[in-house]
Amino acid sequence: MSPVLAGVLQFLALAVALGLAYRPLGDYMAGVYSSTKHLRVEKWIYKAIGADPTTEMRWPAYLRGVLAFSFVSVLFLYLLQRVQGSLPGSLGFSSIDPDQAFNTAASFVSNTNWQSYYGEQAMGHVVQTGGLAVQNFLSASVGIAVAVALVRGFARSRTGELGNFWADLVRGTVRILIPIAAIAAVVLVACGAIQNFSGIHDVGQFLNEHSLGGSQQWNGGAVASQEAIKELGTNGGGYFNANSAHPFENPSGFSNLFEIFLILVIPFALTRTFGRMVGSIKQGYAILATMVTIWVGFTALMMWTEFHHGGPAFDIAGGAMEGKENRFGIAGSSIFSVATTLTSTGAVNSFHSSFTGFGGGITMLGMQLGEIAPGGTGSGLYGMLIMAIIAVFIAGLMVGRTPEYLGKKIGTRQIKFAACYILITPALVLCFTAAAMALPTPGNSMTNSGAHGFSEILYAYTSGANNNGSAFAGLNADTQWFNTTIGLAMLLGRFLPMVFVLALAGSLAEQKPVPETAGTLRTEKPLFSGLLVGTILIVAGLTYFPALALGPLAEGLAS
Amino acid sequence: MNNSVSSAGRLLWAGLRALLVMTVVCGVIYPLVVTGIAQAAFGNKANGSEIKENGKVVGSSLIGQTYNLPLKKGEETPAPDLKWFQPRPSNGLGSNSVNTQYTLILSGATNRSGDNADLIKWVTDAKAAVVKDNSVNGYTVKPSDVPADAVTSSGSGLDPAISPQYAKIQIHRIAALNHLTVDQVDKLVADHTSGRLLGFMSEPTVNVLELNVALRELTQK
């Protein structure tokens, strides 16, 4: 069997698995966020928090909950790293410097998981398992909560109430993320991912007499449990520097497909949850169709360019295997790289910087679409719904009538919120990239020169502001400039959009529904999905084309 | 004003309590339960899939190693010990830069782009070396026989496997240097080649450490 055919079959198997999980998981999640019952463990947690889960919140209160919780999380994670040197269970690792600790705290709380540190030599068990992995759960749960609040905005009328943030946070974690992650972690261990709490220990080698001190040193760690939620929560921060390319994180071809499945399963299934909650499964299918179209298209393009391997070094080698593992091959690496950049994951099983010029460009464009196909846990759905609002607005302009979506009028106020939402990330990406290129020192961090050097910096801010976390990792990002600016980009790129999403949700929930007429755009039809795909590509294309032309397009066309 | 300060304070206090209780759930209970199950059900895998040879651990079947001669004076990097099957290059591996009480190997890739001068040189040199090292006793390796994985570094730098093609072009060299017949080594490689799971998952690979362990057993018979 040719590697291309094997790759296509892998992709089809993945699609079938996702299809099988779609209905049960989507319906289950809809039930979780609509239920009025509380599990016993949840009641204990609410008691500890001191929150009443039945109190309905209007959007400002919901937003205050999100921001307060995230602020405390950043502070806690920062302090945990700053005192690592004095904590037991830290393998004797020293405390993290202030700029890097800020960057890492902002990174994990914002669901980005950008890493300017080397996991295996910097972070001990306490910070990894008790700090970073905890945010893998909670940042994902916050994302889903905000998405659900927006869906409630569409589903409810004449109220302005969006649910209770604490209840959504706790339920998402306890009822959705933990059970799936626990099962997934055991599956990963069965594949060979490690799961222990041993310290750094010596292990014998084949040629004892010649190696470093006659042995090799390995980290132990709770790797599988962190790996499972890292993918499931679209986080992406690796236990080891090599991330999911490391054999202890991603041991086999099967674990590779399984991890891609984990990345995509919640974001896709949330469209079903959305359809259920707004009372029309078909509306969910239309959003799903849009996501799938982009996902399939990007994967096909990536497979094509990576198998075609344009680039001087790859021509000599006879294949684009630099930065790729043999057990995954070109196909397994291409499928993973598209999944990770079309969601807010940023885990990598192969190194995007060593992809072909066009391949690197596809990973960047995936993030620049706003990570909505299917996007991060929660953030993908709300990002896509914002684009749907833009799309019905454009359709409304064409026929000269006030647009509606899901029975709600999309007026000036709603369009302003949506427009602010889609302007934030590009503004952060392009301004920070321009500043880094204009200043004399940031460029010293580049490993590659020319177009690819520029791409390293463009990629860094694209990844940060979109909360992805993957990198053109030749860039030495552990400098005060990059730690600080990427840290800011991650925080602003995560929480400013949430402000507009929740404000929009509030304004929608206050409205009374508009009856459907013959002139209403049928948003559950393929025509609308097509319009939505076009809108997404045009908005991102117009925004980023000049920057992409200077980086990956220039590199790809030259090879 | 006082009112809003105190309500912000109350909110942050609630946030902190939520974080602490969720840290216990997600950061203590969850990993401990998973570790318990993992250690009970998959002990060897959970601890790193170690391989033993005559009762002595010689590494992990998942982690690639180097098979080099001792570093000679004047050399920057040790020469490969050609008696053994050679793994992929690993130019992206790093060494410990903080917490230097350990001598950790940092997993990682080179992150060089396709048009990078370093990468072009590494690939060119590696290709020449693979052709030279493996052309023995009348068997000649053509540059077009050398697969891409033989001259490129993997993503982790710890790739435990090589492609069957790369194993194949090493067979004559291994046979010559270990005084074995080509058929013997050929069979060894065939026995250690894993195909795709269910015919389509993963790529066909040869695990270098397992192959070298079997080779050592064969030569010591």
Interface residues (C-beta under 8 A of the other chain):
Chain A: M1 P3 L5 A6 L9 Q10 A13 I45 A48 I49 G50 A51 R64 G65 A68 F69 F71 V72 S73 F76 L91 G92 F93 S94 Y118 E120 Q121 A122 T129 G130 G131 A133 V134 F137 L138 W166 L169 V170 T173 V174 I178 A181 A182 A185 V186 V189 A190 C191 G192 A193 I194 Q195 N196 F197 S198 I200 V203 G204 Q205 F206 L207 E209 H210 S211 L212 G213 Q216 Q217 W218 N219 G220 A222 A224 S225 Q226 I229 F240 N241 A242 A245 H246 P247 F248 P251 S252 G253 F254 N256 L257 H309 G310 G311 P312 A313 F314 I316 A317 G318 G319 A320 M321 E322 G323 K324 E325 N326 R327 F328 G329 A331 G332 S333 V348 N349 S350 F351 S353 S354 T356 G357 G360 T447 N448 S449 G450 H452 S455 F472 A473 G474 E555 A558 S559
Chain B: A8 L11 L12 W13 A14 G15 L16 R17 A18 L19 L20 V21 M22 T23 V25 C26 G27 V28 Y30 P31 V33 V34 T35 I37 A38 Q39 A41 F42 K45 A46 N47 G48 S49 E50 K56 V57 V58 G59 S60 L62 I63 G64 Q65 T66 Y67 N68 L69 P70 P78 D81 W84 R88 G92 G94 N96 S97 V98 N99 Q101 Y102 T103 L104 I105 L106 S107 G108 A109 T110 N111 R112 S113 G114 D115 N116 L119 I120 W122 V123 T124 K127 S144 V146 P147 A148 D149 V151 T152 S153 S154 G155 S156 G157 L158 D159 P160 A161 I162 S163 R196 L197 G199 F200 M201 S202 E203 T205 L209 N212 V213
